[in-house]
Amino acid sequence: MQDVYTKDNDLSKTINEGEERLRSAASDAQKRLKQGQEQIQQLIAQADKQLHENPWPIVAGVAVGCLFLGFFAGSVRSK
C-alpha cells in the first residue's frame, strides 16, 4: 500500500500537469481567436473595397432577394 505522503505527491503532480495543459489550451485558443479575428477583418475590408468599387451587383442581389421573399410570402397568404 502507498502511504498518504506518496498519494499526496501523486495528486499534486497530476494537478500541476492538468494546470499546465489548461494553460496551454487557453493560450492556443487565444492565438486561434486572434488569427480568426484578423482573417475576418481582412475579409470585411476586402468586401468593403469591392462594394465601394462596384455596388450594382449587391443592389441587384438585394432586389432579387426581396422579390423572391415577397413572392413566397404572397403565395403563403393566398392559400
C-alpha positions in Angstrom: 0.0 0.0 0.0 1.1 3.5 -0.6 1.3 5.8 2.2 -0.6 9.2 2.4 2.6 11.2 1.5 3.1 9.3 -1.7 -0.5 9.7 -2.7 -0.4 13.4 -1.9 2.7 13.8 -4.2 1.0 11.9 -7.0 -2.1 14.1 -6.7 0.0 17.2 -6.7 1.8 16.1 -9.8 -1.5 15.3 -11.5 -2.9 18.7 -10.6 0.2 20.5 -11.8 0.1 18.6 -15.1 -3.6 19.5 -15.5 -3.0 23.1 -14.9 -0.2 23.2 -17.4 -2.4 21.5 -20.0 -5.2 24.0 -19.3 -2.8 27.0 -19.7 -1.5 25.6 -22.9 -5.0 25.0 -24.3 -6.1 28.5 -23.2 -3.0 30.0 -24.9 -3.7 28.1 -28.1 -7.4 29.2 -28.1 -6.4 32.8 -27.7 -3.9 32.5 -30.6 -6.6 30.9 -32.8 -9.1 33.5 -31.8 -6.7 36.3 -32.7 -6.0 34.7 -36.1 -9.7 34.4 -36.8 -10.3 38.0 -35.9 -7.6 39.1 -38.2 -9.0 37.0 -41.1 -12.5 38.4 -40.5 -11.1 41.9 -40.6 -9.3 41.2 -43.9 -12.5 39.7 -45.4 -14.6 42.7 -44.3 -12.0 45.1 -45.7 -12.0 43.3 -49.0 -15.8 43.2 -49.2 -16.0 46.9 -48.3 -13.5 47.7 -51.1 -15.4 45.7 -53.6 -18.7 47.2 -52.6 -17.4 50.7 -53.0 -15.8 49.9 -56.3 -18.9 48.3 -57.8 -22.1 48.4 -55.8 -24.6 47.3 -58.5 -24.3 43.6 -58.1 -25.1 43.9 -54.4 -28.1 46.2 -55.1 -29.4 43.8 -57.8 -28.9 40.8 -55.4 -30.9 42.5 -52.7 -33.6 43.5 -55.1 -33.9 39.9 -56.4 -33.9 38.5 -52.9 -36.7 40.9 -51.8 -38.7 39.9 -55.0 -38.5 36.2 -54.1 -39.2 36.9 -50.5 -42.3 38.9 -51.5 -43.4 36.2 -54.0 -43.1 33.4 -51.3 -44.8 35.5 -48.6 -47.6 36.4 -51.0 -48.2 32.8 -52.1 -48.4 31.6 -48.5 -51.2 34.2 -47.7 -53.3 33.2 -50.7 -53.6 29.6 -49.6 
